[in-house]
Amino acid sequence: MKKPILNKLLIYSLLLLPAGCAENKYVKIIDQICPPGAAKADIMATTEQVLGEMHFAIEKLDSEAGYIRTFPLTGSQTFEFWRKDNVGSFNQAEADLHSIRRTTELNVIQQDGRPCLNCRVITQRLSLPQNQNTTGRELLAETRHSAQKLKFGSEQKTNATWIDLGRDNQLETEILKRIESRLLADKKQPGVIK
């Protein structure tokens, strides 16, 4: 390998090293809150508000059943500092390197005579099959003569799939903490318009 390439690889690996060794932002992961004195309608309204602030778009909202599901939200990149859907440095690095999306489901259930809110965030990564039609020389020539573009072959378009990576416990905790904090703040300030 040439020396400039080795230098770039070293720089990239040093930038990503903290992400690989990072600890969870939250030591205690929570997947349910039971805010004292909160009504189901208040929980639903606050949940919708918090999800909107986090840039999630609501796909399904059933206030009577106490259920909210969002459309999949693509993970934010590092330069999108205004978005807060990547909790922790590992999740941020993963979203920077891969196409990641998250879908959120929240349920209000009755537990011990009071409403409680459960949160579940499912994470997926885009998987594209390799393009068999392009050789290295064709790709190099295409890159030299025009702006670099991401083109999908017909096989790639039809075989692209989202791979389930499981739950994002840190984002679940962040969402629930934001909702709980907002509900407690609204309770302290009676007459606040939501």
Residue pairs with C-beta under 8 A, 6 or more apart in sequence:
16 93
18 89
19 89
19 90
19 92
19 93
19 94
20 90
20 93
22 88
22 89
22 90
24 88
24 170
25 87
25 88
25 170
25 174
26 87
26 170
26 173
26 174
28 173
29 169
29 170
29 172
29 173
30 172
30 173
30 176
30 177
31 118
31 119
31 120
31 169
31 172
31 173
31 176
32 116
32 117
32 118
32 119
32 176
33 116
33 117
33 176
33 179
33 180
34 111
34 112
34 114
34 115
34 116
34 117
35 43
35 115
35 117
35 179
35 180
35 183
35 184
35 187
36 114
37 187
38 115
38 183
38 187
39 115
40 66
40 108
40 115
41 63
42 183
42 186
42 194
43 66
43 108
43 115
43 117
43 179
43 183
44 61
44 63
44 66
44 68
44 108
45 194
46 179
46 182
46 183
46 186
46 194
47 68
47 106
47 117
47 179
48 58
48 61
48 68
49 182
49 194
50 175
50 178
50 179
50 182
51 58
51 68
51 70
51 104
51 106
51 175
52 58
53 178
54 83
54 84
54 85
54 175
54 178
55 73
55 83
55 85
56 70
56 71
56 73
56 85
56 104
57 70
57 71
57 73
58 68
58 69
58 70
58 71
59 69
59 70
59 71
60 67
60 68
60 69
61 67
61 68
62 68
66 107
66 108
66 109
66 115
67 105
67 106
67 107
67 108
68 104
68 105
68 106
69 103
69 104
69 105
69 106
70 103
70 104
70 105
71 103
72 101
72 102
72 103
72 124
73 85
73 101
73 102
73 103
73 104
74 99
74 100
74 101
75 85
75 86
75 91
75 94
75 95
75 99
75 100
75 101
75 102
76 83
76 84
76 85
76 86
76 92
76 95
77 95
77 96
78 92
78 96
84 174
85 102
85 171
86 92
86 94
86 95
86 171
87 168
87 170
87 171
87 173
87 174
88 170
91 100
91 168
91 170
91 171
94 100
94 125
98 125
98 126
99 125
99 126
100 123
100 124
100 125
100 126
100 165
101 123
101 124
101 126
101 162
102 121
102 122
102 123
102 124
102 168
102 171
103 121
103 122
103 124
104 119
104 120
104 121
104 171
104 175
105 119
105 120
105 121
105 122
106 117
106 118
106 119
106 120
106 175
107 117
107 118
108 115
108 116
108 117
108 118
109 115
109 116
109 118
110 116
117 176
117 179
119 172
119 175
119 176
120 167
120 172
121 167
121 168
121 169
121 171
121 172
121 175
122 164
122 166
122 167
122 168
123 164
123 165
123 166
123 167
123 168
124 162
124 163
124 164
124 165
125 162
125 163
125 165
126 160
126 161
126 162
126 163
127 160
127 161
127 162
127 163
128 152
128 156
128 159
128 160
129 155
129 156
129 159
129 160
130 156
131 152
131 153
131 155
131 156
132 153
132 155
133 153
134 153
152 160
186 192
186 194
